[in-house]
Amino acid sequence: MATFESLGLCEWLIQQCKQMGISRPTPVQEKCIPAILEGRDCMGCAKTGSGKTAAFVLPVLQKLSEDPYGVFCLVLTPTRELAYQIAEQFRALGKPMGLKDCIIVGGMDMVTQGLELSKKPHVVVATPGRLADHIRSSDTISLNRIQFLILDEADRLLEQGCTDFTKDLEVILSAVPAKRQTLLFSATLTDTLQQLQSIAMNRPFFWEHKSDVQTVEELDQRFILTPEKVKDAYLVHLIQKFQDEHDDWSIMIFTNTCKNCQILTMMLREFNFPTISLHSMMKQRQRFANLAKFKSNVFKILIATDVAARGLDIPTVQVVINHNTPGLPKIYIHRVGRTARAGRNGVAITLVTQYDIHLISAIEEQIQAKLSEFPVEEKEVLKTLTQVNVTRRQCEIRLESTDFDEKKKINKRKQMILDGKDPDLEEKRKQEHEKIRRQKKKQNRKKEAKKHSAKPTAVHS
Ligand SMILES: Nc1ncnc2c1ncn2[C@@H]1O[C@H](COP(=O)(O)OP(=O)(O)OP(=O)(O)O)[C@@H](O)[C@H]1O
């Protein structure tokens, strides 16, 4: 069995690992650390919670301690919360060498960030959008001497999801030197391998944890088949059950929209569950504050959108509930990966309506495992149905009386302006498209009606 010594890590780092309860390397660390220390580009694909962060933090710190200067390493990651978490790992493991880091994420003051960047920290951890803004608006940022460029959750940074990072990545890639080591990590790298290889051009060392099943063994994966209207009653029932049986467990619930996230939070609070939310329509300070309250167990239930699906490492999370079935297997893998981390056990329960059964089949095919049914006393659930649905409706009405939807529109406009689009023009275009679509539909209906009326009626002899 490998040890950190045998991987070539120096004594002070090994001691620092021990202090943090890290005594033996995980497989991804065992394979990737020596390659990175050798100076190779590296692509590491290993399951959720398998220690990928330390697999890049440790060798970077070792190289940095041999020749400390700033900016030595740039880490890109898709969410702001993850940027803070990665910076914390650098800080904790790099404490003996007095590591200076700087976090550059959206939603925080840009001037303060500019000042911090100008102090030349050893490590910059950033989300692409805000870092690209700094590069575009200032010529004082020098990333031209970095030794390491790291893309954590690399496949997410390259895919064109609801937040498209590709333009920002282009700006960043043109600001970093071509001669560098590039490290790419994720639990789901393989879909985007070719694009990733164009970033890690230097004959990368590629390591993938080969395994039949894509999720971890310690994860108990379940589903509950429910009509849409009964979903919330099941949710309330499950939370009550887990709270009654295990009062020290934390639960993460994933839902599909910010609005739903807000309504479910309000609803669960009406049932006196200690609930807090995390979604992209919240102010950034509130997002950080809520996550801190959840991490420190002040609140045991976190309802989030997919902004929290990747990377977050919260050891007390024992249960993940998917309030909606994820449309993509990849998202399922990351969501359920918030529990059963670092060898711990965990349960993931997905609420499945009759319309989602094909999604579950796709998930099962991708992860190469079957989800089994979670046994529930349906009668018990139905007893609370009316109360749950009335409470939800009341919460919806309360939310409608606030400016939640208005804020959403404003945020959308802001994003369009940032993307270089004219929101009024876009709105006009959308309306025109809608008009054309309606006209076409009307014409088609007319054609169909004509066809039917022209059909000869059958004559029976
Ligand atoms: N060698 C090790 N031994 C024990 N625990 C470890 C080791 N390396 C890392 N850990 C711990 O394992 C947990 C999960 O690590 P990490 O967050 O890096 O997972 P990950 O592989 O990046 O997961 P994800 O794909 O969800 O981002 C962390 O709490 C970390 O401190």
The ligand as a Gaussian input file, in Angstrom:
#p B3LYP/6-31G(d) Opt

LIG

0 1
 N       -6.129000      10.529000       1.860000
 C       -7.249000      10.861000       2.494000
 N       -7.654000      10.165000       3.583000
 C       -8.793000      10.492000       4.230000
 N       -9.581000      11.532000       3.905000
 C       -9.223000      12.270000       2.838000
 C       -8.038000      11.982000       2.073000
 N       -7.936000      12.892000       1.100000
 C       -8.997000      13.721000       1.208000
 N       -9.759000      13.350000       2.244000
 C      -11.037000      13.976000       2.687000
 O      -12.060000      13.434000       1.856000
 C      -13.108000      14.395000       1.702000
 C      -13.514000      14.481000       0.227000
 O      -12.456000      15.030000      -0.527000
 P      -12.692000      16.004000      -1.763000
 O      -13.640000      17.089000      -1.385000
 O      -11.371000      16.389000      -2.284000
 O      -13.455000      15.016000      -2.768000
 P      -13.595000      15.106000      -4.349000
 O      -13.022000      13.876000      -4.904000
 O      -13.069000      16.401000      -4.849000
 O      -15.189000      15.043000      -4.488000
 P      -16.200000      15.771000      -5.552000
 O      -16.099000      14.993000      -6.827000
 O      -17.517000      15.636000      -4.907000
 O      -15.727000      17.172000      -5.694000
 C      -12.590000      15.694000       2.267000
 O      -13.192000      15.927000       3.516000
 C      -11.102000      15.463000       2.434000
 O      -10.553000      16.181000       3.515000

